[in-house]
C-alpha cells in the first residue's frame, strides 16, 4: 500500500468521524430547539441547557476534525526526505504519520500511528532520515522509508 492509499484510508476515516459528529450535533441541536412557550416543566429547560452545551462541544470537535481533514488532504500532496509534519514513516512494524493526532488506525493489517506536533514522540522522530532509528517508550524503530 503506497502513501496515497494510506492517506486516503485516513482521509476516509476522518470523513466518517466528521459525518458522525455532524449527525450527533444535529440531534443535540434538535433537543435544544424546543418551543419554550409550550414547555412548563423546569426539567425540560435543564435538559435544553445540557443539549445546548453538548452541541457546542460537538461543534468544537467538528471544527478540529475538519481542520485535521484539511491537513491530511494537504499531506497527501507532499513528499519528504526527512521526518517533518506530513511525513509518512515506514518502520519494520508500524507506519507513523507525523504532524497530526488522529489516534491509531489499522489499514489492511498495517498499523498507522499518528503523532502530533509538540508531542515527545514527534520530537523523537523530527528530522530523522531513512536508516535512522528512534525510540518510543521501550520500543526502538528503524526507519525503512519516508514518503
N, C-alpha and C positions, 0 to 999 in steps of 0.2 A: 504494500500500500504506500503510495507516494505522499508527499506533503499536501498536495492539493486535496487528495482523498481524505486524509486525516483531518485537515482543517475543515473540509466540507462536512465531515461527520460531526465535528464540534459545533459548526455553524447550525447544522440541522438540530442538534440537541439544544442549543441556545434558543433557537426559534420555537421549539416545543415549550421550553420553560417560559418564554415570553407569552406565548398563547395561553398557557395555564394561568400566569399572573393576570393577564387581561380578563380572562373569564372569572377568576376569583374576585378581582376588583369590581367587575360589573355586578356580581352577586351582592357584595357588600354595599355597593352604591344603591342598588335597588332597595336593600334593607334600610338604608339611611334616608331614603327619599319618601318617608311616609307622610301622609297628609296630617298635619298637626291639628287641624280643626276637627278631624274625625276621631282623634285619639284623646282619650281622657285618662287612661291608665299611666301613672308615673313610671311604671316599669318599662312601658313601651318607649318612653323618652330616654331612659337609661340605655336600652338596647340600641336605640338610634345613635346615641353618642358612641357606644362601643363600635358599631358598624362604621361610623364616620372615621374613627381612629384607625380601624383595621384597613379601611380603604386608603387612607393616607399612607400607612406603612407599605401597603402593596404598591401604591403609586411610586414610592421611593425605590422599592425593589425593582419595579418595572423599568424605571429610568436607568438604574445601574445595569440591568440586564441588556437593555437596548444599547447602552454605551459599550458594554462588553462585546455585543454582536458586531458593532461597527469596528472595534479593534480587531476581532477575528477576521472580518472581511478585508481589512487593510493588511493584516499579517499574511493573508493568502496570496497577496500580490508581490511580496518581498522575498528576497533570498539573502542568506548571510554566510560569512566565513568564520565569524566568531559569535559567541553567545551574547545576545542582547535581546531587548524586548521584541518579540515576534519570531525569534528563532525556534525552530523545532529540532530538538536534540534526540538523536537515537543513541541508546546505550545497549548493552548486551541483554538487559532485562526489561527496560521500560523506555517509553518516549516521554520527553518533557517539553512542554510549551512554555517558554519564558515570557514573562511580562503580563500575565493575566491570571486571575484566580477564579477558576470555574469548578474546582473540585476535580476528582479523577473520573475518567470515563474509560470503559472497556470497549474497544472497537475491533471486532474480528480477532479476538484473542491477543490484542495488543493494548496494553495499558497506556493511557496518556495522562500524565500528571501535569497539571497547570501550576505554574509558580509565579506568584505575584511580585511585582516590582516592590522593593523595600523589605521583602522577607529575608530571613537569614539564608534560606535556600537559594534565593536569587543572587545574593551576594557571593555564595559559594560557586555559582556557575558563570557569573558575569565575566566576559572576556575570554573564556576558555575556547580552545580550538580542537579540531579533530585530533585524536590521540592523547589529549589531556584527560586527567581523571579528576573527580571531585567526590567529596564525602558528604552525605546527608544522613544524619543520625549515626547509626552503626554500620551503614552500607557505603561501599565505595563503588563508583560507576566510572567506566571507561567510555569516553565519547567516540562512537563509531562514525557518526555523520552529523552534520549540521545543515539544515536546509531552511 
